């Protein structure tokens, strides 16, 4: 009987550890995307916006996958992703102000996703 209780306790403990790691992974990718997006919005030149927006885009797919059971969060991440892509396109054209504006719009959506 005691062995069964100990086994169950160990299983519950391991499951909670795995779950907490999964939650951390969700937060990690969303937070990383937000961090780079914030830097992109604050950049003063097109190259800086492009560099940070590109880095942020590397995290959006993983963030969407991690939040797949929360469509409202995924929608915010997708909106942020759309604006990040537009920021990169504007930066490629040399439009630093337009790129930063798109990055700021992306920041709004990724902040909303990161808070949920």
C-alpha positions as CSV (number, residue, x, y, z in Angstrom):
1,X,0.0,0.0,0.0
2,X,2.8,2.4,0.9
3,X,4.6,1.6,-2.3
4,X,1.5,2.4,-4.3
5,X,1.1,5.8,-2.6
6,X,4.8,6.6,-3.1
7,X,4.6,5.6,-6.7
8,X,1.5,7.8,-7.2
9,X,3.2,10.7,-5.5
10,X,6.2,10.4,-7.7
11,X,4.1,10.2,-10.8
12,X,2.1,13.3,-9.8
13,X,5.3,15.1,-9.0
14,X,6.9,14.3,-12.4
15,X,3.7,15.2,-14.2
16,X,3.6,18.6,-12.5
17,X,7.3,19.2,-13.4
18,X,6.7,18.4,-17.0
19,X,3.6,20.6,-17.1
20,X,5.4,23.5,-15.5
21,X,8.2,23.2,-18.2
22,X,5.5,23.3,-20.9
23,X,4.0,26.4,-19.5
24,X,7.5,28.0,-19.3
25,X,8.1,27.1,-22.9
26,X,4.9,29.0,-23.9
27,X,5.9,32.0,-22.0
28,X,9.5,31.9,-23.2
29,X,8.7,32.1,-27.0
30,X,6.0,34.7,-26.6
31,X,8.2,36.8,-24.3
32,X,11.2,36.4,-26.7
33,X,9.1,37.6,-29.6
34,X,7.8,40.5,-27.5
35,X,11.3,41.5,-26.4
36,X,12.6,41.6,-30.0
37,X,9.5,43.4,-31.2
38,X,9.9,46.1,-28.5
39,X,13.5,46.5,-29.6
40,X,12.4,46.8,-33.2
41,X,9.8,49.5,-32.3
42,X,12.5,51.5,-30.5
43,X,15.1,51.2,-33.3
44,X,16.0,54.4,-35.0
45,X,17.1,53.0,-38.4
46,X,15.6,50.6,-40.9
47,X,18.4,48.1,-40.4
48,X,17.8,47.9,-36.6
49,X,14.0,47.5,-37.1
50,X,14.6,44.7,-39.7
51,X,17.1,42.9,-37.5
52,X,14.9,42.8,-34.4
53,X,11.7,42.1,-36.3
54,X,13.4,39.2,-38.1
55,X,14.5,37.8,-34.7
56,X,11.0,38.2,-33.3
57,X,9.5,36.3,-36.3
58,X,11.8,33.4,-35.4
59,X,9.8,33.0,-32.2
60,X,6.2,33.5,-33.4
61,X,5.7,30.1,-34.9
62,X,6.8,28.3,-31.7
63,X,4.6,30.7,-29.7
64,X,1.6,29.9,-31.9
65,X,2.2,26.2,-31.5
66,X,2.6,26.4,-27.7
67,X,-0.6,28.4,-27.4
68,X,-2.6,26.3,-29.9
69,X,-5.3,25.5,-27.4
70,X,-5.9,29.2,-26.9
71,X,-7.2,30.7,-30.2
72,X,-7.5,34.2,-28.8
73,X,-3.8,34.2,-27.9
74,X,-2.9,32.7,-31.3
75,X,-4.9,35.4,-33.0
76,X,-2.9,38.1,-31.2
77,X,0.4,36.4,-32.2
78,X,-0.8,36.1,-35.8
79,X,-1.7,39.8,-35.9
80,X,1.8,40.6,-34.4
81,X,3.4,38.4,-37.0
82,X,1.6,40.2,-39.8
83,X,2.9,43.6,-38.6
84,X,6.4,42.2,-38.1
85,X,6.4,41.0,-41.7
86,X,5.2,44.4,-42.8
87,X,7.9,46.0,-40.7
88,X,10.6,44.0,-42.5
89,X,9.1,44.9,-45.9
90,X,9.1,48.6,-44.9
91,X,12.7,48.4,-43.6
92,X,13.7,46.7,-46.9
93,X,12.4,49.8,-48.7
94,X,14.4,52.1,-46.4
95,X,11.3,53.4,-44.6
96,X,12.5,53.4,-41.0
97,X,9.4,55.3,-39.7
98,X,6.9,53.0,-41.4
99,X,8.9,49.9,-40.2
100,X,8.9,51.2,-36.6
101,X,5.2,51.9,-36.8
102,X,4.4,48.3,-37.9
103,X,6.7,47.1,-35.1
104,X,4.8,49.2,-32.6
105,X,1.5,47.7,-33.8
106,X,3.0,44.2,-33.5
107,X,4.1,45.1,-30.0
108,X,0.5,45.8,-29.0
109,X,-0.6,42.4,-30.1
110,X,2.3,40.5,-28.6
111,X,1.8,42.2,-25.3
112,X,-1.8,41.1,-25.3
113,X,-0.7,37.5,-26.1
114,X,2.0,37.5,-23.4
115,X,-0.5,38.6,-20.7
116,X,-2.9,35.7,-21.4
